Each structure stands twice: as structure tokens, then as C-alpha cells.
Amino acid sequence: MKRVHSREKEQFKKLFKQENIDAFEDRFKILEVFLQTERHLTVSELVQLLNDSGYSFTPDFVRDTLKLMCRFGFARKNRFDNGEVRYEHRHLGHHHDHMICTKCKHIYEFEDEQIENMQVQIAAAHNFHMLQHKMEIYGICSKCLKDHIQPMSLIYAKQGERMEIKEFTGGASAHMRLLSMGLRVGDKIDIITNLNKGQMVVAVDFNRYVLGHGLAQKILVEPVRS
């Protein structure tokens, strides 16, 4: 990787000077700090890393430099799960995909040659010329799954998660109401929306259910393991 980073720095010097980009020395310092981490960084996180390295640049200057780095192919901008904009390295000839934990928000990179080949084959089978692609897998990492192995109230489940109903609480009245709606212990449910203290929508097979906060609180669930 050191060899790759060294090549990136040489390319950066060549292109930025060739294009007469202003404040070259400061922008090069930002590249050096950016290459020192394998994290997917927000602008504010990169500003903090620069501060830790003894540099003081405004967020606007860092953002502008990242924009130039994306333009010239040294960085890639992502917005995982419609969250904050994050930047990662873009090394030529190297492709990877991402797994994002919906609990802790950690981003895992992975490479799989079989998946890459399969995508090319699928595109060819449909007479489709693929220009670019990306894969993002959302789920729960092993650490978060271990931390949340005990049944929890459905109100804490997040949109996009798949849970299994383990128990109903709240007495016979709530139990009967849930049963009359068609929900059963052991059902695998998909969380469609969860508006915190408002209503939430879940799905079991092809049926959707609207649950109020109070009723959803009485349903204990666990994450469904793949």
C-alpha cells in the first residue's frame, strides 16, 4: 500500500501543478493526511485529523480540496444510507464494495472476485454494457449482533431491519389484539418505517401492519440471523 500511496502522491503533484491549482502545498498536506487513514471520512473528521497533525485549515478549504481530489480521481464521495457525505481513497485499478452496520454505522470494505465476475456475466446476458457499479450491504455486524442478542422492544428496531417476534408482553388484552391483527410469535417481520414515538409500519410476508408506539412496545423481537 505504501507503494500505491507514493504513486498517488506523484500523480497528485503532476496533475495539480499541471492544472495550476492554487495553494498546492496546503492541498498536498491534506492528501498526505487523507492517505494515512483507511476510514471513510466526513469533512469534519478530516479537519480533526489535520488538526491532530498540526495543520489548521478551514472546513471550506478542506471540502474544496476533496472536491478537486474527486475530480482528478484521488478520492470518491459516498453517502451511505442517505447519511453524511463521506470520502474514501480511490486507487486506480482497485475496486471494493461495502457492508454498513445499521447499529454502529461502521463501514466494512470487501472484495469478491466471484461477485465481480457474476455482475459482468449478468450484464452481458441482458446485452447491457456496464460502465460502473457499486454494492452496499446493510445489516448488523457481529459485535452489535452479540450486544443485542437479548430480546428488545420492537420500538428500538430500525428501518430496513428484519426481526423475529419472540414474545408479547402487556397482558391478555394486548396479546389478543396482536393475534387478531395477524401477528404471531415466531413471525419474521421487516421494518418498513419507524417514526420513533409515532406509528411504525412492519411487514410479515406480503402483509403490512401499522402499529402505534404503545402496541409496538409490547412486542419483543430479536434480529434475524442470515
C-alpha positions as CSV (number, residue, x, y, z in Angstrom):
1,M,0.0,0.0,0.0
2,K,2.9,2.4,0.7
3,R,4.0,1.9,-3.0
4,V,0.4,2.8,-4.1
5,H,0.3,5.9,-1.9
6,S,3.7,7.0,-3.2
7,R,2.4,6.7,-6.7
8,E,-0.7,8.7,-5.8
9,K,1.3,11.5,-4.4
10,E,3.4,11.7,-7.5
11,Q,0.3,11.8,-9.7
12,F,-1.2,14.4,-7.4
13,K,1.9,16.7,-7.8
14,K,1.9,16.3,-11.5
15,L,-1.8,17.0,-12.2
16,F,-2.3,19.7,-9.6
17,K,0.7,21.6,-10.9
18,Q,-0.2,21.0,-14.5
19,E,-3.6,22.4,-13.9
20,N,-2.2,25.4,-11.9
21,I,-4.4,24.6,-8.8
22,D,-3.8,27.2,-6.2
23,A,-2.5,26.6,-2.7
24,F,-0.8,23.4,-3.8
25,E,1.4,22.9,-0.8
26,D,-1.6,23.1,1.6
27,R,-3.6,20.8,-0.6
28,F,-0.8,18.3,-0.7
29,K,-0.7,18.2,3.1
30,I,-4.4,17.4,3.1
31,L,-3.8,14.5,0.6
32,E,-1.0,13.1,2.8
33,V,-3.2,13.0,5.9
34,F,-6.1,11.6,3.9
35,L,-3.9,8.7,2.7
36,Q,-2.8,7.9,6.2
37,T,-6.2,6.5,7.2
38,E,-8.4,3.8,5.7
39,R,-11.5,5.3,7.2
40,H,-14.4,6.8,5.3
41,L,-14.2,10.4,6.4
42,T,-16.6,13.3,6.6
43,V,-15.1,16.8,6.1
44,S,-15.2,17.5,9.8
45,E,-13.4,14.2,10.6
46,L,-10.7,15.0,8.2
47,V,-10.4,18.5,9.6
48,Q,-9.9,17.0,13.0
49,L,-7.2,14.6,11.7
50,L,-5.4,17.6,10.1
51,N,-5.6,19.4,13.4
52,D,-4.1,16.4,15.2
53,S,-1.2,16.5,12.7
54,G,-0.6,20.2,13.4
55,Y,-2.4,21.7,10.4
56,S,-5.1,24.3,10.6
57,F,-7.4,24.5,7.6
58,T,-10.9,25.7,7.3
59,P,-13.7,23.2,6.6
60,D,-14.4,25.1,3.3
61,F,-10.8,24.7,2.1
62,V,-10.7,21.0,3.0
63,R,-14.1,20.5,1.3
64,D,-12.8,22.3,-1.8
65,T,-9.7,20.2,-1.8
66,L,-11.7,17.0,-1.5
67,K,-13.8,18.1,-4.4
68,L,-10.7,18.5,-6.5
69,M,-9.4,15.2,-5.4
70,C,-12.7,13.6,-6.5
71,R,-12.5,15.4,-9.8
72,F,-9.0,14.1,-10.5
73,G,-9.7,10.6,-9.3
74,F,-7.8,10.6,-5.9
75,A,-10.9,10.3,-3.8
76,R,-14.5,9.0,-4.0
77,K,-17.6,10.6,-2.4
78,N,-20.2,8.3,-0.8
79,R,-23.5,8.9,1.0
80,F,-24.2,5.6,2.8
81,D,-27.8,5.0,3.9
82,N,-28.6,8.7,2.9
83,G,-26.4,9.8,5.7
84,E,-23.4,12.3,5.8
85,V,-21.2,12.6,2.8
86,R,-18.0,10.6,3.3
87,Y,-14.8,10.3,1.3
88,E,-12.5,7.4,0.7
89,H,-9.4,6.6,-1.3
90,R,-9.8,5.9,-5.0
91,H,-6.9,3.8,-6.1
92,L,-6.8,3.2,-9.9
93,G,-7.4,-0.5,-10.9
94,H,-8.8,-1.3,-7.4
95,H,-12.5,-1.9,-6.7
96,H,-14.2,-2.9,-3.5
97,D,-17.7,-2.9,-2.1
98,H,-19.2,-2.1,1.3
99,M,-21.1,-3.5,4.2
100,I,-22.6,-1.0,6.6
101,C,-23.8,-1.8,10.1
102,T,-27.1,0.0,10.8
103,K,-26.4,-0.1,14.5
104,C,-22.9,1.3,15.0
105,K,-22.6,2.7,11.4
106,H,-19.2,1.1,10.9
107,I,-18.3,0.6,7.2
108,Y,-16.6,-2.6,6.2
109,E,-14.8,-2.9,2.8
110,F,-14.7,-6.3,1.0
111,E,-13.6,-7.7,-2.3
112,D,-15.0,-10.8,-4.0
113,E,-13.8,-11.8,-7.5
114,Q,-16.7,-14.2,-7.9
115,I,-19.3,-11.4,-7.3
116,E,-17.4,-9.1,-9.8
117,N,-17.4,-11.8,-12.5
118,M,-21.1,-12.6,-11.9
119,Q,-22.1,-9.0,-12.4
120,V,-20.3,-8.9,-15.7
121,Q,-22.0,-12.1,-16.8
122,I,-25.4,-10.8,-15.7
123,A,-24.9,-7.6,-17.6
124,A,-23.8,-9.5,-20.7
125,A,-26.7,-11.9,-20.5
126,H,-29.0,-8.8,-20.8
127,N,-27.0,-7.3,-23.6
128,F,-26.2,-4.4,-21.2
129,H,-22.9,-2.6,-21.3
130,M,-21.9,-1.9,-17.7
131,L,-20.0,1.3,-17.1
132,Q,-19.7,1.3,-13.3
133,H,-21.3,-0.3,-10.3
134,K,-21.3,-0.4,-6.6
135,M,-22.7,-2.8,-3.9
136,E,-23.8,-1.7,-0.5
137,I,-25.0,-4.4,2.0
138,Y,-26.8,-3.1,5.1
139,G,-27.1,-5.2,8.2
140,I,-25.8,-5.8,11.7
141,C,-22.2,-6.5,12.4
142,S,-21.2,-9.4,14.6
143,K,-20.3,-7.1,17.6
144,C,-23.6,-5.3,17.5
145,L,-25.5,-8.6,17.0
146,K,-23.8,-10.0,20.1
147,D,-24.6,-6.8,22.1
148,H,-28.3,-7.1,21.0
149,I,-28.8,-10.8,21.3
150,Q,-31.4,-10.4,24.1
151,P,-35.0,-9.7,23.1
152,M,-35.7,-6.0,22.8
153,S,-38.9,-4.0,22.3
154,L,-39.9,-3.5,18.6
155,I,-39.8,0.3,19.1
156,Y,-36.0,0.1,19.0
157,A,-35.8,-1.6,15.7
158,K,-34.7,0.5,12.7
159,Q,-36.0,0.9,9.2
160,G,-34.7,-1.9,7.0
161,E,-34.0,-4.4,9.7
162,R,-35.5,-7.9,9.8
163,M,-36.6,-9.1,13.2
164,E,-38.2,-12.2,14.7
165,I,-41.1,-11.9,17.2
166,K,-40.0,-13.7,20.4
167,E,-42.7,-12.7,22.9
168,F,-45.8,-10.5,23.6
169,T,-46.0,-8.5,26.8
170,G,-48.6,-6.3,28.3
171,G,-51.2,-8.8,29.4
172,A,-54.0,-10.8,27.7
173,S,-55.7,-7.7,26.1
174,A,-52.6,-6.6,24.2
175,H,-51.8,-10.3,23.3
176,M,-55.3,-10.8,21.8
177,R,-55.2,-7.6,19.9
178,L,-51.9,-8.5,18.3
179,L,-53.2,-12.0,17.5
180,S,-56.3,-10.6,15.9
181,M,-54.2,-8.4,13.7
182,G,-52.4,-11.5,12.4
183,L,-49.1,-11.2,14.3
184,R,-47.7,-14.4,15.9
185,V,-44.6,-15.3,18.0
186,G,-42.0,-16.6,15.5
187,D,-43.1,-14.3,12.7
188,K,-40.2,-12.7,10.7
189,I,-41.0,-9.1,10.3
190,D,-39.5,-6.4,8.1
191,I,-39.3,-2.9,9.5
192,I,-40.7,-0.6,6.8
193,T,-40.8,2.7,8.8
194,N,-40.2,3.7,12.4
195,L,-41.1,7.2,13.4
196,N,-39.7,6.9,16.9
197,K,-42.7,7.8,19.2
198,G,-45.2,7.8,16.3
199,Q,-46.5,5.0,14.2
200,M,-44.4,2.3,12.7
201,V,-45.1,0.1,9.7
202,V,-43.9,-3.5,9.6
203,A,-44.5,-6.3,7.1
204,V,-44.9,-10.1,7.5
205,D,-44.7,-11.9,4.2
206,F,-46.8,-9.8,1.9
207,N,-48.9,-8.1,4.6
208,R,-48.3,-4.7,6.1
209,Y,-49.3,-3.7,9.6
210,V,-49.5,-0.2,11.2
211,L,-48.6,-0.2,14.9
212,G,-48.9,2.6,17.4
213,H,-46.0,3.3,19.8
214,G,-47.7,1.7,22.8
215,L,-48.6,-1.5,21.0
216,A,-45.2,-1.9,19.3
217,Q,-43.6,-1.5,22.7
218,K,-45.3,-4.7,23.8
219,I,-43.7,-6.8,21.1
220,L,-40.2,-8.3,21.9
221,V,-38.0,-9.1,19.0
222,E,-34.5,-10.3,18.1
223,P,-32.5,-9.7,14.9
224,V,-32.9,-12.5,12.3
225,R,-29.5,-14.0,11.5
226,S,-28.7,-14.6,7.9
